[in-house]
Amino acid sequence: MSVHSKFIRRNTLSRWALGILLIIFVVWEANHLEGFSWGYDEGLYLIVARLVRSGYTLYKEVSHSQGPLFIYSVVSAFELFGMSVAAGRFVIVLYAAIGLLAVALTAQHLNGWASGLSAAVLLMLAPEFFRLSRAVMPDVPVSTMATLAIMSSLRYLRTGHRKWLLFAGFAFGIGCLFKLIIIPAFLPIGLAVLCFHPSTERLRAWRKLASDTALVLGAALIPGLICLLVYGWQPLYDHLVAPTVRARAAFPLDTAANARWIGEYLLDNAGLTILAIWGALLLLPRRSASVAVIASWGAVVLLALVFQTPLFFHHMGTLLFPMSVLGGCVAGDLEERLRSPWKPITWRKGIILLIGLGAVAGYVFTLPTTLKDYRTLLVAPTTSRQTDATRFISTFTWPDDWIVSDDPSVAFRADRNVPPPLTDPSIRVIAAGCLTDEHLIASTEEYQPQAVVYLSGRFTLLPRYLEWVREHYRLAKSYDETAQIYYPRKITPPLPIQHPQQATLGQGIRFLGYDLHHSPFKPGGQVYLTLYWQALDKIDDDYTVFTHLLDSEGRLQAQKDNPPVHGLLPTSAWEVGEIIQDRYIIPLPPDLPPGDYQIEVGMYQLETGQRLEVRGEPEGEGDRILLGEVEVSD
């Protein structure tokens, strides 16, 4: 077999190996989508995508401080697979697979297929990549776009084909619509253009240099210009630029602290760090344009983190991509040296070989710790407060209710919406002054949410809003002073009652009327009913409310009985003159015949079954109150 045939066969096998590796990665990740904690950031992106999927306009109605393309990626996943956490996470897995491919092709360009395959494996085994590749957050997608841009610029250097330059600029521009943290990656792309036109040539062909520069800049600007045309400059400035500028003023830059944190992160990934450092040292003597591009990529990512404010842990994941490329080059170098053992080895080559083997041994030594981290990431460390709050919201609120929360993941998992202007109550946004007490109060008044949930302590930064909440909502559950659920909203005149109706129950309870929601009603559906009560006197006993659906012959067809406000507000706790909003969901049987039905309500003592006497309008005589008719249709 000729050398060329062996080369072709080797490349083919390597491509197949990479394809199999990517398939294994996607299948593995798709089967472990729940192995991620309920983080604030993930909840934020999920709830924003939920609102956009529901028809609300990004930036004009929905508050969001990052680019739009990531949100629409999640919305597309919702369209295809349903509105769930797993659907959102799966689209990140696909971005991560593309990122692995881009890393492999970048390393392959530098040092052959052994480097490419090794780089993909190193990135895939990094615990932080495993964590972020299943989180609905833009960090992995934006790093994927940056790596695609770098890979394309290397292809441009090798072939001179301007299509690769066009693709590099476009991938960078797309990345900017995910997250602006990609901006420093433009330096390596620009360096590739300059390196393709050396100084002697640049004096003679400055027009081509200017043309290539304009090409990459134009390709990078196209996505942004389209975004500007769609949303307008004012909403983009208010939501993207202003919060970033104000946040930098609110969080003073501390490069020393950032550097220490980055150092700790590199030590936590010591095996990969050692390989990346040695890979960089192996490449530097080549003094090629490709090496300059890769070196500048790693350098700008590192410097961007040092000067990032505020710096969060998930930002560190951007380091993994260039580190994996450099680390993969070590494997490629070793493979090349060990492939020809019969060649004489000088003392210099021998030392390089031993250091390379030592770097690999160091990485292998850290693998048990890495695999241990993997096992801990397979099960989401969700707090009991989050699960309990999610269960509470799902039980006590209705599907179309608004919920205000400083933990958006709870609202999303409870299948409830957050008011569009209040999707991002992050510390960064609050500290920057983009979300104030007045803004929160005004939006809460406008959207009339049924519950206010704060679990993460972010709302404690807005004390006037919390004081307002305590005045207008009832405290339903308290975990501690920084984590509480307020439900329901206190009702004050004038009453927003659809169907006013007066009746008196017993000696101290007045029925004021009711609301009916979500008509028309169908078999197997639900009747959403709101009752309004008022305490005329102090009530000593606790009563249970009954809501019955009767057919034309007075037979019971459906019912829902429970103490007022799901037991959160028993009648003995009612204050004199207080108005109680009491909501019920009456499930309709699937085989319920179409027709007109009557709703009757009232109260009784659970221990004896004795109903309270009703006095008032004709519909309220005896021991029940008859409400309006309900039409059930097919």
SULRA-V83403 format. One record per residue. N is the residue number from 1. RES is the residue in one small letter. SS is DSSP state (h for helix, s for strand, l for the rest). BURIAL is + if it has 9 or more other ideal C-beta (glycine too) atoms within 8 Angstrom, else -. Layout:
# SULRA-V83403
n=<N:N>
res=<RES:RES>
ss=<SS:SS>
burial=<BURIAL:BURIAL>
This chain:
# SULRA-V83403
n=<1:2:3:4:5:6:7:8:9:10:11:12:13:14:15:16:17:18:19:20:21:22:23:24:25:26:27:28:29:30:31:32:33:34:35:36:37:38:39:40:41:42:43:44:45:46:47:48:49:50:51:52:53:54:55:56:57:58:59:60:61:62:63:64:65:66:67:68:69:70:71:72:73:74:75:76:77:78:79:80:81:82:83:84:85:86:87:88:89:90:91:92:93:94:95:96:97:98:99:100:101:102:103:104:105:106:107:108:109:110:111:112:113:114:115:116:117:118:119:120:121:122:123:124:125:126:127:128:129:130:131:132:133:134:135:136:137:138:139:140:141:142:143:144:145:146:147:148:149:150:151:152:153:154:155:156:157:158:159:160:161:162:163:164:165:166:167:168:169:170:171:172:173:174:175:176:177:178:179:180:181:182:183:184:185:186:187:188:189:190:191:192:193:194:195:196:197:198:199:200:201:202:203:204:205:206:207:208:209:210:211:212:213:214:215:216:217:218:219:220:221:222:223:224:225:226:227:228:229:230:231:232:233:234:235:236:237:238:239:240:241:242:243:244:245:246:247:248:249:250:251:252:253:254:255:256:257:258:259:260:261:262:263:264:265:266:267:268:269:270:271:272:273:274:275:276:277:278:279:280:281:282:283:284:285:286:287:288:289:290:291:292:293:294:295:296:297:298:299:300:301:302:303:304:305:306:307:308:309:310:311:312:313:314:315:316:317:318:319:320:321:322:323:324:325:326:327:328:329:330:331:332:333:334:335:336:337:338:339:340:341:342:343:344:345:346:347:348:349:350:351:352:353:354:355:356:357:358:359:360:361:362:363:364:365:366:367:368:369:370:371:372:373:374:375:376:377:378:379:380:381:382:383:384:385:386:387:388:389:390:391:392:393:394:395:396:397:398:399:400:401:402:403:404:405:406:407:408:409:410:411:412:413:414:415:416:417:418:419:420:421:422:423:424:425:426:427:428:429:430:431:432:433:434:435:436:437:438:439:440:441:442:443:444:445:446:447:448:449:450:451:452:453:454:455:456:457:458:459:460:461:462:463:464:465:466:467:468:469:470:471:472:473:474:475:476:477:478:479:480:481:482:483:484:485:486:487:488:489:490:491:492:493:494:495:496:497:498:499:500:501:502:503:504:505:506:507:508:509:510:511:512:513:514:515:516:517:518:519:520:521:522:523:524:525:526:527:528:529:530:531:532:533:534:535:536:537:538:539:540:541:542:543:544:545:546:547:548:549:550:551:552:553:554:555:556:557:558:559:560:561:562:563:564:565:566:567:568:569:570:571:572:573:574:575:576:577:578:579:580:581:582:583:584:585:586:587:588:589:590:591:592:593:594:595:596:597:598:599:600:601:602:603:604:605:606:607:608:609:610:611:612:613:614:615:616:617:618:619:620:621:622:623:624:625:626:627:628:629:630:631:632:633:634>
res=<m:s:v:h:s:k:f:i:r:r:n:t:l:s:r:w:a:l:g:i:l:l:i:i:f:v:v:w:e:a:n:h:l:e:g:f:s:w:g:y:d:e:g:l:y:l:i:v:a:r:l:v:r:s:g:y:t:l:y:k:e:v:s:h:s:q:g:p:l:f:i:y:s:v:v:s:a:f:e:l:f:g:m:s:v:a:a:g:r:f:v:i:v:l:y:a:a:i:g:l:l:a:v:a:l:t:a:q:h:l:n:g:w:a:s:g:l:s:a:a:v:l:l:m:l:a:p:e:f:f:r:l:s:r:a:v:m:p:d:v:p:v:s:t:m:a:t:l:a:i:m:s:s:l:r:y:l:r:t:g:h:r:k:w:l:l:f:a:g:f:a:f:g:i:g:c:l:f:k:l:i:i:i:p:a:f:l:p:i:g:l:a:v:l:c:f:h:p:s:t:e:r:l:r:a:w:r:k:l:a:s:d:t:a:l:v:l:g:a:a:l:i:p:g:l:i:c:l:l:v:y:g:w:q:p:l:y:d:h:l:v:a:p:t:v:r:a:r:a:a:f:p:l:d:t:a:a:n:a:r:w:i:g:e:y:l:l:d:n:a:g:l:t:i:l:a:i:w:g:a:l:l:l:l:p:r:r:s:a:s:v:a:v:i:a:s:w:g:a:v:v:l:l:a:l:v:f:q:t:p:l:f:f:h:h:m:g:t:l:l:f:p:m:s:v:l:g:g:c:v:a:g:d:l:e:e:r:l:r:s:p:w:k:p:i:t:w:r:k:g:i:i:l:l:i:g:l:g:a:v:a:g:y:v:f:t:l:p:t:t:l:k:d:y:r:t:l:l:v:a:p:t:t:s:r:q:t:d:a:t:r:f:i:s:t:f:t:w:p:d:d:w:i:v:s:d:d:p:s:v:a:f:r:a:d:r:n:v:p:p:p:l:t:d:p:s:i:r:v:i:a:a:g:c:l:t:d:e:h:l:i:a:s:t:e:e:y:q:p:q:a:v:v:y:l:s:g:r:f:t:l:l:p:r:y:l:e:w:v:r:e:h:y:r:l:a:k:s:y:d:e:t:a:q:i:y:y:p:r:k:i:t:p:p:l:p:i:q:h:p:q:q:a:t:l:g:q:g:i:r:f:l:g:y:d:l:h:h:s:p:f:k:p:g:g:q:v:y:l:t:l:y:w:q:a:l:d:k:i:d:d:d:y:t:v:f:t:h:l:l:d:s:e:g:r:l:q:a:q:k:d:n:p:p:v:h:g:l:l:p:t:s:a:w:e:v:g:e:i:i:q:d:r:y:i:i:p:l:p:p:d:l:p:p:g:d:y:q:i:e:v:g:m:y:q:l:e:t:g:q:r:l:e:v:r:g:e:p:e:g:e:g:d:r:i:l:l:g:e:v:e:v:s:d>
ss=<l:l:h:h:h:h:h:h:h:h:h:h:h:h:h:h:h:h:h:h:h:h:h:h:h:h:h:h:h:h:l:l:l:l:l:l:l:l:l:h:h:h:h:h:h:h:h:h:h:h:h:h:h:l:l:l:l:s:l:l:l:s:l:l:l:l:l:h:h:h:h:h:h:h:h:h:h:h:h:h:h:l:l:l:h:h:h:h:h:h:h:h:h:h:h:h:h:h:h:h:h:h:h:h:h:h:h:h:h:h:h:l:h:h:h:h:h:h:h:h:h:h:h:h:h:l:h:h:h:h:h:h:l:l:l:l:l:l:h:h:h:h:h:h:h:h:h:h:h:h:h:h:h:h:h:h:h:h:h:l:l:h:h:h:h:h:h:h:h:h:h:h:h:h:h:h:l:l:l:h:h:h:h:h:h:h:h:h:h:h:h:h:h:h:h:h:l:l:h:h:h:h:h:h:l:h:h:h:h:h:h:h:h:h:h:h:h:h:h:h:h:h:h:h:h:h:h:h:h:h:h:l:h:h:h:h:h:h:h:h:h:h:h:h:h:h:h:h:h:h:l:l:l:l:h:h:h:h:h:h:h:h:h:h:h:h:h:h:l:h:h:h:h:h:h:h:h:h:h:h:h:h:h:h:l:l:l:l:h:h:h:h:h:h:h:h:h:h:h:h:h:h:h:h:h:h:l:l:l:l:l:l:h:h:h:h:h:h:h:h:h:h:h:h:h:h:h:h:h:h:h:h:h:h:h:h:h:h:l:l:l:l:l:l:l:l:h:h:h:h:h:h:h:h:h:h:h:h:h:h:h:h:h:h:h:h:h:h:h:h:h:h:h:h:h:h:h:l:l:l:l:l:l:h:h:h:h:h:h:h:h:h:h:h:h:h:l:l:l:l:l:s:s:s:s:l:l:h:h:h:h:h:h:l:l:l:s:l:l:h:h:h:l:l:l:l:h:h:h:h:h:l:l:l:l:l:h:h:h:h:h:h:h:h:h:h:h:l:l:l:s:s:s:s:l:l:l:h:h:h:h:l:h:h:h:h:h:h:h:h:h:h:s:s:s:s:s:s:s:s:l:l:s:s:s:s:s:s:s:l:l:l:l:l:l:l:l:l:s:s:s:s:s:s:s:l:l:l:s:s:s:s:s:s:s:s:s:l:l:l:s:l:l:l:l:s:s:s:s:s:s:s:s:s:s:l:l:l:l:l:l:l:l:s:s:s:s:s:s:s:l:l:l:l:l:s:s:s:s:s:s:s:s:h:h:h:h:l:l:l:h:h:h:l:l:l:l:l:s:s:s:s:s:s:s:s:s:l:l:l:l:l:l:l:s:s:s:s:s:s:s:s:s:s:l:l:l:l:l:l:s:l:l:s:s:s:l:h:h:h:l:s:l:l:s:s:s:s:s:s:s:s:l:l>
burial=<-:-:-:-:-:+:-:-:+:+:+:-:-:+:-:-:+:+:-:-:+:+:-:-:+:+:-:-:+:+:-:+:+:-:+:+:-:+:+:+:+:+:+:+:+:+:+:+:+:+:+:+:+:-:-:+:-:+:+:-:+:+:+:+:+:+:+:+:+:+:+:+:+:+:+:+:+:+:-:-:-:-:-:-:+:+:+:+:+:+:+:+:+:+:+:+:+:+:+:+:+:+:+:+:+:+:+:+:+:+:+:+:+:+:+:+:+:+:+:+:+:+:+:+:+:+:+:+:+:+:+:+:+:+:+:+:+:+:+:+:+:+:+:+:+:+:+:+:+:+:+:+:+:+:+:+:+:-:-:-:-:+:-:+:+:+:+:+:+:+:+:+:+:+:+:+:+:+:+:+:+:+:-:+:+:+:+:+:+:+:+:+:+:-:+:+:+:-:-:-:-:+:-:-:-:-:-:-:+:-:-:+:+:-:+:+:+:+:+:+:+:+:+:+:-:-:+:+:-:-:+:-:-:-:+:+:+:+:+:+:-:+:+:+:-:+:+:+:-:+:+:-:-:-:-:-:-:+:+:-:+:+:-:-:+:+:-:-:+:+:+:+:+:+:+:+:+:+:+:+:-:+:+:+:-:-:-:-:+:+:+:+:+:+:+:+:+:+:-:+:+:+:+:+:+:+:+:+:+:-:-:-:-:+:+:+:+:+:+:+:+:+:+:+:+:+:+:+:+:+:+:+:+:+:+:+:+:-:-:-:-:-:-:-:-:-:-:-:+:+:-:+:+:-:+:+:+:-:+:+:-:+:+:-:-:+:+:-:-:+:-:-:+:+:-:-:+:-:-:-:-:-:-:-:+:+:+:+:+:+:+:+:+:+:-:+:+:+:-:-:+:+:+:+:+:+:+:+:+:+:+:+:+:+:-:+:+:+:+:+:+:+:+:+:+:+:-:+:+:+:+:+:-:+:+:-:+:-:+:+:+:-:+:+:-:-:-:-:+:+:+:+:+:+:+:-:+:+:+:+:-:+:-:+:+:+:-:+:+:+:-:-:+:+:+:+:+:-:-:-:-:-:+:+:+:+:+:+:+:-:-:-:-:-:+:-:+:-:+:-:+:+:+:+:+:-:-:-:+:+:+:+:+:+:+:+:-:-:-:-:+:+:+:-:-:+:+:+:+:+:+:+:+:+:+:+:-:-:+:-:-:-:+:+:+:+:+:+:+:+:+:-:-:-:-:-:+:+:+:+:-:-:+:+:+:-:-:+:+:-:+:-:-:+:-:-:-:-:+:+:+:+:+:+:+:+:-:+:+:-:-:+:-:-:-:-:+:+:+:+:+:+:+:+:+:-:-:-:-:-:+:+:-:+:-:+:-:-:+:+:-:-:-:+:+:-:+:-:-:+:+:+:-:->
